[in-house]
Amino acid sequence: MITEDLNTEFWVISDTHLIAKSLHDEGQAFSQMQKN
């Protein structure tokens, strides 16, 4: 279980253009996720 909170918000972003340029990591996090 991720959380026991009753009012948890869960966001799914399908368009990465909405993510601020300052938050991009040149794909490092996505590459790590694919490996696991």
C-alpha positions in Angstrom: 0.0 0.0 0.0 1.3 3.4 -1.0 -0.6 5.4 1.6 -3.4 5.0 4.1 -4.7 8.5 3.6 -8.4 8.7 2.5 -8.0 11.7 0.3 -4.8 11.0 -1.7 -4.2 12.8 -5.0 -2.6 10.8 -7.8 -1.5 12.6 -10.9 -0.7 11.0 -14.3 1.1 13.2 -16.8 0.9 11.9 -20.3 2.3 15.0 -22.1 5.9 15.6 -20.9 5.9 19.0 -22.6 3.9 20.2 -19.5 6.9 19.5 -17.2 9.1 22.6 -16.7 12.4 22.4 -18.5 14.2 22.9 -15.1 12.7 19.5 -14.0 14.0 17.5 -16.9 17.0 15.2 -16.2 17.8 14.2 -19.8 16.0 10.8 -19.4 18.1 9.5 -16.5 15.1 8.7 -14.3 13.2 7.1 -17.1 16.2 4.9 -18.1 16.6 3.8 -14.5 12.8 2.9 -14.3 13.1 0.8 -17.5 16.0 -1.2 -16.1 14.0 -2.1 -13.0 
